[in-house]
Amino acid sequence: MNHSKGPIAVVGAGIIGTTLAFELQRRGESVVLVDRDAPGKGASYGNMASIAVTEFLPASRPAVWAQMPKWLLDPEGPVRIRPGYLPRLLPWFLRFLAASRPSKLRELEAAGAVLCQRVHEDLDALLRHTGLSHMLSVEGCLSLYRDDAEYRADREHIELLERFGFRHEVLDGNAARALEPALTREIGRAVLFPDNRSISDPYRFVTAIAERFLALGGTIERGEVADFEDRDGAVSALRLKDGRRIAASRTVIAAGAYTARLSRLLDEPIPLETERGYHTQIMAPGIAMRHSIIWPARAFMVTPTAGGIRVGGTVEMAGLDAAPDYRRARVLLKRAQEALPQLQAGEASEWMGHRPALPDTVPVMGPSAKRRALYYATGHGHLGLTYAATNARLMADLLTGIEPPIDLTPYRVDRF
Ligand SMILES: Cc1cc2nc3c(=O)[nH]c(=O)nc-3n(C[C@H](O)[C@H](O)[C@H](O)COP(=O)(O)OP(=O)(O)OC[C@H]3O[C@@H](n4cnc5c(N)ncnc54)[C@H](O)[C@@H]3O)c2cc1C
């Protein structure tokens, strides 16, 4: 335990950092949340709003490898690697390869499932403590299949859910259309995931939690963290780009896909990449929906949100600095219109965000292996919104000297 003076500093006011800052402040700690931007403007701004408890499958599984060559050759495929970025991606890709051994996959599935099994309990507590229960839709998510062949191709996913006890209900096409009348008649089968709920507005969710954090006496500092001070092997202060210094008794780096840039300053490299994703937000969609939908064979998602219907997904590996390629968002929109033929996209906006992605899909949540008084909460990948309340619960336990309810070994930073 570090005895330096000062508040707990949380770097990064995305859904991960903001929720953790709130939880620590609620427990009576003094917390300063630091971001170069206003809260919620990173990946947490425009995600697909889904509390996707059934989506913890490791990305390095055989079904993904089998499809990879086809996807990579198809400019409209669900995964795109910008050719110029390939050499920089190689070290991450080798670790991704290492995460595809069968015994490793079993471990990673269990590590994801253990988190997802906690999600609703932790989220309910967060919603109660923040008074934000009205932002959670209780409708589930429909996974769509054109026919039995497509459904069989997704059996591995369903079997995994059965193994870990996640609820799901297999429907025929008519039953799916009874739930969502706007669906095309082409859908022959669907699976309802009743526990994959959604948040009405992910950006507003972050800002509302930030407001509750401030109301409890927390502090938000706007500034870019450029370096850290070290006292006897413990991080004792943040240095901001504008020259300011923030003393901290403990520091948590929760800077999303940018975390590795900061951890490198502390001689602690983390193999974190950005899996860039896109959305189109349609203000006047011309249809009404209650459930979110995914179509695994076509790799897109549609979610009804407070500001209209959101279509999104895709993975683009091109690093943190390349300009967005909104053609990727348009491909997703085209696919969504195949599922929802009456979906209109007249008044719409496009967005790109950086998922913080580790090669083994499981997040990093825990202490630094190199410095005292330093912690990481990052790499939540496709599930940052889903995991936010659980991450906050577990990390707040760790920071306040309480034994967390699950073993955090699988999420340690020095596992790579
Ligand atoms: C298209 C898309 C769809 C998605 N859909 C879902 C979904 O349906 N469900 C789900 O659970 N997840 C989803 N995700 C993933 C989810 O959005 C992310 O996992 C999550 O937002 C990550 O949160 P974060 O707080 O770690 O990062 P961010 O929200 O990116 O926040 C990081 C913050 O750190 C700040 N920062 C970075 N560097 C510094 C620095 N040096 N100094 C100060 N501040 C700094 C940034 O300004 C930023 O505010 C999706 C993502 C995308 C892109």
The ligand as an SDF file (V2000), in Angstrom:
LIG
                    3D

 53 58  0  0  0  0  0  0  0  0999 V2000
  -18.6980    0.5480  -33.0730 C   0  0  0  0  0  0  0  0  0  0  0  0
  -18.5570    0.0930  -31.6580 C   0  0  0  0  0  0  0  0  0  0  0  0
  -19.5950   -0.6060  -31.0690 C   0  0  0  0  0  0  0  0  0  0  0  0
  -19.4860   -1.0590  -29.7610 C   0  0  0  0  0  0  0  0  0  0  0  0
  -20.5630   -1.6770  -29.1770 N   0  0  0  0  0  0  0  0  0  0  0  0
  -20.4980   -2.0680  -27.8810 C   0  0  0  0  0  0  0  0  0  0  0  0
  -21.6410   -2.6200  -27.2440 C   0  0  0  0  0  0  0  0  0  0  0  0
  -22.7310   -2.7150  -27.8220 O   0  0  0  0  0  0  0  0  0  0  0  0
  -21.5160   -3.0300  -25.9600 N   0  0  0  0  0  0  0  0  0  0  0  0
  -20.3370   -2.9120  -25.2610 C   0  0  0  0  0  0  0  0  0  0  0  0
  -20.2830   -3.3470  -24.1090 O   0  0  0  0  0  0  0  0  0  0  0  0
  -19.2510   -2.3280  -25.8270 N   0  0  0  0  0  0  0  0  0  0  0  0
  -19.3090   -1.9070  -27.1160 C   0  0  0  0  0  0  0  0  0  0  0  0
  -18.2240   -1.3260  -27.7050 N   0  0  0  0  0  0  0  0  0  0  0  0
  -16.9710   -1.2310  -26.9450 C   0  0  0  0  0  0  0  0  0  0  0  0
  -16.9820   -0.0830  -25.9520 C   0  0  0  0  0  0  0  0  0  0  0  0
  -17.4430    1.0980  -26.5720 O   0  0  0  0  0  0  0  0  0  0  0  0
  -15.5700    0.1180  -25.4010 C   0  0  0  0  0  0  0  0  0  0  0  0
  -15.0510   -1.0990  -24.8960 O   0  0  0  0  0  0  0  0  0  0  0  0
  -15.5850    1.1440  -24.2640 C   0  0  0  0  0  0  0  0  0  0  0  0
  -16.1950    2.3410  -24.7040 O   0  0  0  0  0  0  0  0  0  0  0  0
  -14.1900    1.4180  -23.7590 C   0  0  0  0  0  0  0  0  0  0  0  0
  -14.3010    2.3530  -22.7390 O   0  0  0  0  0  0  0  0  0  0  0  0
  -13.0420    3.0710  -22.1140 P   0  0  0  0  0  0  0  0  0  0  0  0
  -13.5340    3.9480  -21.0340 O   0  0  0  0  0  0  0  0  0  0  0  0
  -12.0100    2.0390  -21.8100 O   0  0  0  0  0  0  0  0  0  0  0  0
  -12.4250    3.9130  -23.3380 O   0  0  0  0  0  0  0  0  0  0  0  0
  -12.8530    5.3120  -23.9730 P   0  0  0  0  0  0  0  0  0  0  0  0
  -14.3200    5.5250  -23.9410 O   0  0  0  0  0  0  0  0  0  0  0  0
  -12.1870    5.3990  -25.2960 O   0  0  0  0  0  0  0  0  0  0  0  0
  -12.2400    6.3750  -22.9650 O   0  0  0  0  0  0  0  0  0  0  0  0
  -10.8590    6.5760  -22.8460 C   0  0  0  0  0  0  0  0  0  0  0  0
  -10.6410    8.0220  -22.4290 C   0  0  0  0  0  0  0  0  0  0  0  0
   -9.2580    8.2190  -22.1550 O   0  0  0  0  0  0  0  0  0  0  0  0
   -8.9250    9.5310  -22.5470 C   0  0  0  0  0  0  0  0  0  0  0  0
   -7.4740    9.6140  -22.7170 N   0  0  0  0  0  0  0  0  0  0  0  0
   -6.6950    8.8810  -23.5430 C   0  0  0  0  0  0  0  0  0  0  0  0
   -5.4040    9.2280  -23.4070 N   0  0  0  0  0  0  0  0  0  0  0  0
   -5.3620   10.2120  -22.4730 C   0  0  0  0  0  0  0  0  0  0  0  0
   -4.3100   10.9940  -21.9070 C   0  0  0  0  0  0  0  0  0  0  0  0
   -3.0350   10.8290  -22.2560 N   0  0  0  0  0  0  0  0  0  0  0  0
   -4.6420   11.9210  -20.9850 N   0  0  0  0  0  0  0  0  0  0  0  0
   -5.9240   12.1210  -20.6100 C   0  0  0  0  0  0  0  0  0  0  0  0
   -6.9530   11.4170  -21.1200 N   0  0  0  0  0  0  0  0  0  0  0  0
   -6.6690   10.4640  -22.0300 C   0  0  0  0  0  0  0  0  0  0  0  0
   -9.7090    9.7310  -23.8330 C   0  0  0  0  0  0  0  0  0  0  0  0
   -9.8930   11.1100  -24.1140 O   0  0  0  0  0  0  0  0  0  0  0  0
  -11.0240    9.0230  -23.5120 C   0  0  0  0  0  0  0  0  0  0  0  0
  -12.0130    9.8920  -23.0040 O   0  0  0  0  0  0  0  0  0  0  0  0
  -18.2830   -0.8390  -29.0170 C   0  0  0  0  0  0  0  0  0  0  0  0
  -17.2610   -0.0990  -29.5890 C   0  0  0  0  0  0  0  0  0  0  0  0
  -17.3810    0.3850  -30.8870 C   0  0  0  0  0  0  0  0  0  0  0  0
  -16.2750    1.2010  -31.4750 C   0  0  0  0  0  0  0  0  0  0  0  0
  1  2  1  0
  2  3  1  0
  2 52  2  0
  3  4  2  0
  4  5  1  0
  4 50  1  0
  5  6  2  0
  6  7  1  0
  6 13  1  0
  7  8  2  0
  7  9  1  0
  9 10  1  0
 10 11  2  0
 10 12  1  0
 12 13  2  0
 13 14  1  0
 14 15  1  0
 14 50  1  0
 15 16  1  0
 16 17  1  0
 16 18  1  0
 18 19  1  0
 18 20  1  0
 20 21  1  0
 20 22  1  0
 22 23  1  0
 23 24  1  0
 24 25  2  0
 24 26  1  0
 24 27  1  0
 27 28  1  0
 28 29  2  0
 28 30  1  0
 28 31  1  0
 31 32  1  0
 32 33  1  0
 33 34  1  0
 33 48  1  0
 34 35  1  0
 35 36  1  0
 35 46  1  0
 36 37  1  0
 36 45  1  0
 37 38  2  0
 38 39  1  0
 39 40  1  0
 39 45  2  0
 40 41  1  0
 40 42  2  0
 42 43  1  0
 43 44  2  0
 44 45  1  0
 46 47  1  0
 46 48  1  0
 48 49  1  0
 50 51  2  0
 51 52  1  0
 52 53  1  0
M  END
$$$$
